[in-house]
Every structure is written in structure tokens, then in C-alpha cells.
Amino acid sequence: MSQTNNENGTPSGQVDLDELVASSDTGGRNPGPKTSAVLYCIALAWSLFQLWFASPLPFALHFGVFNDTEARSIHLAFAILLAFLAYPAFARSPRDHIPIIDIVFALLGAASASYLFVFYRDIADRVGAPIQQDIVVAIVGVLLLLEATRRALGPALAIVATIFLVYTFLGPYMPGIIAHKGNSLAEVVNHHWITTEGVFGIALGVSTSFVFLFVLFGALLDTAGAGNYFIQVAFSLMGHLRGGPAKAAVVASAMTGLISGSSIANVVTTGTFTIPLMKRVGFSAEKAGAVEVASSVNGQIMPPVMGAAAFLMVEYVGIPYFDVVKHAFLPAVISYIALVYIVHLEAMKLGMEGLPRAVEPKPWLQRLIGFVFGVAVISGLSLAVYYGLGWMRPVLGGFATVVIVALIGVVYVLLVRFAAKFPDLKMDDPNEPVVRLPEPAPTIKSGLHFLLPVIVLVWCLMVEQLSPGLSAFWGSVLMMFILVTQRPLYAYFRGQEDIAGQVRRGWKELLDGLVTGARNMIGIGIATATAGIIVGVVSQTGVGSALADVVEVLSGGNLLAILFLTAILSLILGMGLPTTANYIVVSALLAPVIVTLGEQSGLIVPLIAVHLFVFYFGIMADVTPPVGLASFAAAAVSGGDPIKTGFVAFFYSLRTAALPFLFIFNTELLLIGVDFIHGLFIFVVATVAMLLFAAGTQGWFFARNKAWETALLLLLAFTFFRPGFWMDMISPPTVDRPVTELAQAFAETPEGEKMRLRINGVDEVGNPRSWVVLLPVSGAATGEERIADAGLTLRQDGDKVLIDDVAFGSAAKEMGLDWDQEIAVVLQPVDQPSKYLMYIPALILLGGLVMIQRRRAQTDTNGRMAENQA
């Protein structure tokens, strides 16, 4: 990658990349020092407000307590203020100063957003009856929010939101299937700006309570140097492998995805180092960029710190964040393992080698013993910490927190003292003619203290099961402490004299991290507020039900067809909408439709599976050609064609696109209803299946695939993912029983099984519908008693069996059953051979394919050796 230096000595290519990240994430303006200081102070104030809101201090001091609505109002005020000040209106607008009109718009927008905070009591006293002042402020606020969206996120989301708003007014003039009575101006502005049904709804609430703190945590971690540390560790461990720089790029991006919520920033952060090294070992410019894009974008699906949309799931699905992480864990890990394997296959095709090792490896037995010892030590420490803290709380009572904080401080100081023995990590120039990998052991040891705040965050989320916001708050507090103290501690332990200078440097890095976190949040805050308009229109007009009818007609009632339509819609919207807004729009419109169609086809689809399906296709926003910004960023580094880079990255991301379809039909991949041993088995099998899928789509296994081998690999991958598909064809899992034999069917079904009943009834607007429910079978003596235990009281009306009553809190009530619904079909479960028997023929076929390919690969190798000798 050739670069020329500008007048300040900075490579011009890096300047362009910095401008790209700024224009898409933090704002493209770079005004004079006084104006920059104002922007700096506003961003700093936003971060301090969010930390104050998340902390327990307001409640302890009985001062500065904000309710959710007030906090959302202030949050949006900061976002709009910074959006107008940091983002120019047009491509030719000035970057070196802020025009007066932008300052006016910024102040008006911030005032309109903070209106709910300033007049909260007055508005609460006149709910549903907006006055003229409310209407004026709301109109100004909505218009300025749409303009801020256009500046910060591009025109797509602003246009979509505007179309939805226009639809609100023109409902009576719409085609019959999507027509509605229409709404007045007062109704619309009240719904979208004065209440929490629109702009100030759930999405903005999640941005305020959760997302900001996680973005801030990542910014602080990156400012402290963790990003560089993760990259260096990845290269020290994997750079020597075949295609090593590309494999290291995947691992580094997985780790830095925990730091940066932005795919573009992730690409630039790791890509400026990894892409030139990938090109050095033989990757083309487009493939090098595509590997970086595919791995960086997937950082949003990698637990424990996922993209902003994952926190929205907490509210939309109604489950704890711990459960979201648990369900998302397996697909994310499998996806990254598959990407490493794709890189390996590309390296095999091109006959690549890795970079030279920094040190010669120890014998394999010695490394195995060291690995086992390390695992044993970590496990022992984990158990000691877990049970030690469990013992402290009842013994120490109120002092337990103080003691735990002190212990964390001691561990931190010891880790920094240990790290100070090793030199600071510096990012080498990847364009130098000689590349030497960093030594693994010193590299890993030089930054172990960066893992401490991540461990605290994960501990709070997973073990203590605190709210995501409070967990991120404590992680951020520890990071702030690390930023202030690590430089002086390094200086002290290394015997350096400039400790005061290092203290000043630490405080400057802390302030810079707080400002960076706030500026990274501008786009997310604006996106969640604007997406709230779309959600508000759906709730106000009932267009969701109308669109559900349209989609059902287009799909013919077929679940697979509706899934493809959902995926295509996500990809189309992803060309202009950021991931978070894309997820909000698609999940609000289509998630309920997928669940309903699943019920109608007899497949019970958990809501979390549907939302993860939408989320996975939402993250493709930064990959999808022709406007995937992450691909443009990677192409700017690699010097390749951005459109071709985007298509190659999309091709590499097929594994990410395949997983959602698989876990919709096989929810075991989301660890739903499985124990630990079963989950481990599923992980191994699903990983093998995804590797086979990658080998099939890449056209290479041990050697170049023939057409039939590719088809067989894809068939085997499907079999490992969904063995039940073939077993159900051989031996159906249920048998139809006449509805008059319902009691007998319950009596014959073993305890703990679930009876499938097809129900005929009406939906919430009176339209007829048919769906399937699963009712547990109790251990009662008779079929009638088992039906009663499920919560049902039945009556017979001629040939029909109708529900006469449903017990409150029963399984039947939870499944949505109600009186006067008809039980149309009884699907009794029957004994079925284990679906895992399908693995036997699959493994036999796989073994035969491996033998054929290895024989051909050996023949090709011998042929090349003979040619070289000749």
C-alpha cells in the first residue's frame, strides 16, 4: 500500500481513513481550537451525565435522580446538539468552522429534545391533550431530528421515517389492504414526541440505559491501548500459520469487536496493520480487504459485548441480557471458527506459508503440558474467586463490596507490576521489507491488566446478573481508574522519574476516552430515536398487521419463503440503514409474522430465534454491496476495488447468512432446552457442519472440489445441522388422532412429552387463523386429568371440540389459548428412532470423500514436486 506523507508527516492514506471513520462515526468537522474545545466539552459532559445516570450515587445522595423519560430527553438533546455541530450539512460544507445556521439548528434541536425534561410535570398533567406549544416544539423537533439523521447516517433512514410519517396522515387514501382512518397533526406529534410511544420509546431508552455505557467502555479500553494489545497477541499466536496474517486478522477482529461497536472503525483499527501483511503473504487486495471486513463486521455478534441491537432484544423479547448472550454464543463462535477455516482454504489454494516465527516452538508434549497446567491454574483461580466471593458476602455483609474493590485494586497493581517488566507494545510498520512476529509469551504478559475490566464486566453480567447498564458502569469505572493510574505505575515500577508527567498523560487519556465514547454514540443515539418514529407509526396505525397480511400473501403462507423475504428486506434496508435501525424496523414489522406463520405450519419458533435472525442479517449492512462502508474502508487500506471487495466479503459471510436459517429450524443451536453435555456435543457437531459448509462454498476441501463433491459437502453440512429433517421423513414424530380421542391420546402419551394441538380461532382483529400449540403431558392417572392439568376445560359441540375455559397461569394460557377456540387436530407424539442415527451414513460418506480428496491432493503434490525437479 503506497502512501505519501502530508505536510504534517502523516501518511495521506491514513488521513483519508481517519476522515472516513470520522465522517461515518464521530463527525467530519475539524474546526479551530476554540470551537473544537467547545465540542470536546459537550461530548465530555454527555459522558459524565451518562455515568451519573447509571451510577448508584444519585440514589445514595438523593440528588440528581432522573427517571427514564427525563434521561432519554437529555440523551437525545446531546446527540442532536453534537450531530449538527460535528456533521457538515453537505459534502461541500465547510469543515474548518461551524456555520451559524448549524449552531441555530443544534440549539433548537437540543431544546426540542430536552422539552420533555424541562416540562415533564406539566406534560404529565395533560396526557393525551397537547397544547399549541407542545405541537410547535414537536414539529420542530421531528424535522430537526430527520435532518440530523440525514447528516449523521445518510439519507436512507431519514427517507424511510419520512415515508412512514406521511403514511400516518394519508391513511384513508392508501390502497385497501394498508389503509387506515388517518391521524390528525395533534395526534401524530403527541404520539411521536410528547409520549414514549415514538421517538422517546424503547429503542432510545436502550440507547440511554445500556448502549452508551458499553460504547464508552470500549472507547476507554481502546484508549488505554487494549486494541493494539489484542492485535499483537493475535499475531504472536497465529502469524506463523499458513495464511497466518489473515487468521490473525480474524482473531484480532473478534477481540477488538469487544472494544469497538463500529464495523468501520474496527476495519481501520486492525486493517491498517493486517491487510498489508495479508497482501505480503499472497492475498489479493480484494481478498485481504474482504477477510478484514467479514471478521470486523461479525464483531457485533460476538458475546459477551454484542452490538447495540442485542441490548434492544432485552426489551423487545423480554429476557435478561444473560439469556441473549447464552443464545447467541454458539452461532457466533462457530461463525468465527468457520472464517478462520475459510482463510485456511484460501491459503491452501494459493500455496501460502506463514510469517517466520519469533522463537522456535517447544516440543509438542511440553506445550501440551503447559497448556494443561495453564487451564488447571485458571480453573483453580476461577473456583477460588467464585466460592471466595460467595463466602465473603454473608460473612462481611455491607463491607463485602469494599473488600472486593480493594482486592481488585491489589490484583490490578500486581498485574501492572508484572507487565512493567516487558517493553511496551508498538505497532510495527507492515510495509517494512522484513516482518518479525512478536514473541508470544512477552506479548501476552505485557497487557494482562487489560483483561481485568473485561472479567469484571463479564462477572457482573453472567455471575452477579446485574443489569447490562450497571455492569457496563462498573467496568467503565475500573477502566477510568486504569487509564489514570497505569502510566504512573509503569513509570514507578520501571524506575522512571517523570511520574508527574505520566499522571497528566493518564488524565488526558481518560478525558480523551470519555470524549471518544460520546462522539461514537452520536449516530447510535440519532438512529434509535429516528427508528422510534417508524415503530411509533406501526403502533399508531396498525400497519404491522396489514404488512403481515401482505407478506403472508407474498410468501403463500410458507415459513421458509417468509424467512427469505425477511432476509432480503434486511439486506435492502442494510444498503442505507445502520445495523441498529435496520434491526428495529425489520423486527417491528416482520418478527411477529414469522412467529405466527411458524405456528400455522406447526413449527414453534422462539421469539429470541426470530430476533437473532433479523439481527444477523442486520449486521450485513456494512458488507452489502454497493454501499457497504466497511468494504470501502478496507479497500482504502488495501488499494483494491471497493465493490469487488464487498462482493468477496459478502461471499465469505455466507456462513453468517446460513446460520440464522439453521437455528430457526434447529433451536438447539441457540442452546434452548439443552444441558451442558448436550450443548458441548451440539457445538462440536455444528462446528464440523459449518466447516463442511465453508469447504463446499469455497470449492476446496483437501483439494479442489469437483461439482459433485461440493454438492455432497453441502448435503453433509445440512445433515449434521438438521439430522431430524431426514429422520422425520423416515419415521414421522407424530400421528394424527381424531379430536374425539383427545383424552385417550393424553392418557397414552408418556409423562413429560408434549402434545401438539392444531387450534382454529381468530386473531386480535377478528380474522380467522389456525396455529399449533404444544401442551405438556402431566403424570396424572387419566387423560381427562392430564387435560385439566394443562389448564383446559373442554366442551363438545356436535363434531367439534371447543375450549370452554382456560385456567389462569396454566400452560394452556401461556400458549395463548382462550375460550371458544376449536381443537381441530390432535398430533400425538410417537416413539421415533434417535435423529442422531443419521450421523452414521453421513460419517461414512464423509470418510469416503476425505479419502478421495486426500488421494487427489497427494497426487497433485507429487506432480508439482516432479515438475520442480524437472
BELGIZI-V837242 format. One line per field, one symbol per residue. ss: DSSP state (h for helix, s for strand, l for the rest). phi: phi as a letter, one per 20 degrees, with the letter a starting at -180 (. if undefined). psi: psi as a letter, one per 30 degrees, with the letter a starting at -180 (. if undefined). A space follows every 50 residues. Layout:
BEGIN
ss->???
phi->???
psi->???
END
This chain:
BEGIN
ss->llllslllllshhhhhhhhhhhhhhhllllllhhhhhhhhhhhhhhhhhh hhhhllhhhhhllllllhhhhhhhhhhhhhhhhhhhlllllllllllllh hhhhhhhhhhhhhlhhhhlhhhhhhllllllhhhhhhhhhhhhhhhhhhh hhhlhhhhhhhhhhhhhhhlhhhllhhhllllllhhhhhhhhhhllllll lhhhhhhhhhhhhhhhhhhhhhhhlhhhhhhhhhhhhhlllllhhhhhhh hhhhhhllllllhhhhhhhhhhhhhhhhhhllllhhhhhhhhhhhhhhhh hllllllhhhhhhhhhhlllhhhhhhhhhhhhhhhhhhhhhhhhhhhhhh lllllllllllllhhhhhhhhhhhhhhhhhhhhhhhhhhhhhhhhhhhhh hhhhhhhhhhhhhhhhhhhllllllllllllllllllllhhhhhhllllh hhhhhhhhhhhhhllllhhhhhhhhhhhhhhhhhhhhhhhhhhlllllhh hhhhhhhhhhhhhhhhhhhhlhhhhhhhhhhhhhhhhhhhhlhhhhhhhh hhhhhlllhhhhhhhhhhhhhhhhllllhhhhhhhhhhhhhhhhhhhhhh llllllhhhhhhhhhhhhhhhhllllllhhhhhhhhhhlllhhhhhhhhh hhlhhhhhhhhhhhhlhhhhlllllhhhhhhhhhhhhhhhhhhhhhhhls lllsllhhhhhhhhhhhhhhhlhhhhhhhhlllsssslhhhhhhhhhhll lllssssssssslllllsssssssssllllllhhhhhhhllsssssslls ssssssllllhhhhlllllllsssssssslllllhhhhhhhhhhhhhhhh hhhhhhhhhhhhhhhhhhhl
phi->.ecdeefenegffffffffffffedcoeecffffffffggffffffffff fffeefggffelbmedffffffffgfffffgffffedffcfeffdebdfg fffffffffffffegfffdgfffffcgncfegfgfffffffffffffffg fecnfgffffffgffffgeegfeeggfdfbfncffffffffeceddedge efgfffgfedfgffffgfffffffofffffffffffecfeffmggfffff ffffffffededffffgffeffeeffffffepffgfffffffffffffgf defedefgffffggefemcffgfgfffeffgfffffffffffffffffge mfceefffcfffgfffffffffffffffffffffffffffffgffemfef fffffffffffffffffffffdfffcffffeffddcffffffffffbfff fffffffffffeeflffgffffffffffffffgfdffffgfffemeeeff ffffffffffffffffgfffegfffffffffffffffgffdmfgffffff ffffemmefffffffffffffffffcdfgffgffffffedgfffffffff endeefffffffgfffffffgedgfecffffffffffeneffffgfffff ffegffffggffffecfffelemceffffffffffffgfffffffffemb debffegfffffffffgffffcffffffffcgfccfcgffdgfffffeef gnfceeceddacefdnefbcbdcddfdeeffdffffffffodddbdcmee ddeeacffmeffffenfbfmedeecddefcfcggffffffffffffffff ffffffffffffffffffff
psi->jkklkafggkkeeeeeeeeeeeffefkfkialeeeeeeeeeeeeeeeeee eeeflfeeeefhkhkkleeeeeeeeeeeeeeeeeefkleleglkffljle eeeeeeeeeeeeegeeeeheeeeffhkgikleeeeeeeeeeeeeeeeeee eeflfeeeeeeeeeeeeeegefgllefgllflkleeeeeeefefagfceh aeeeeeeeeeeeeeeeeeeeeeefgeeeeeeeeeeeeffflkheeeeeee eeeeefffekgkeeeeeeeeefeeeeeeeegfkleeeeeeeeeeeeefff gjlfjalefefeeeeefhlleeeeeeefeeeeeeeeeeeeeeeeeeeeef hllalklelkllkeeeeeeeeeeeeeeeeeeeeeeefeeeeeefefbffe eeeeeeeeeeeeeeeeeefffklkkkjljfflfkkkkkkeeeeeffgfff feeeeeeeeeeeefhlleeeeeeeeeeeeeeeeefeeeeeeefgglfhee eeeeeeeeeeeeeeeeeeeffeeeeeeeeefeeeeeeeeefgfeeeeeee eeeefggkeeeeeeeeeeeeeeefffkleeeeeeeeeeefeeeeeeeeef ggjjjkeeeeeeeeeefeffefejlggjeeeeeeeeefgakeeeeeeeee efgeeefeeeeefefifffghjglaeeeeeeeeeeeeeeeeeeeeeffgk cflkklefeeeeeeeeeeeeeiffeeeeeejkflkkkkffgeeeeeefkk kflkkkkkkkalafggkklklklkkkkagleleeeeeeefgkkllkjbfk jlkelkkkgleeefggkllglkjekkjkklkklkfffffeeeeeeeeeee eeeeeeeeeeeeeeeeeee.
END
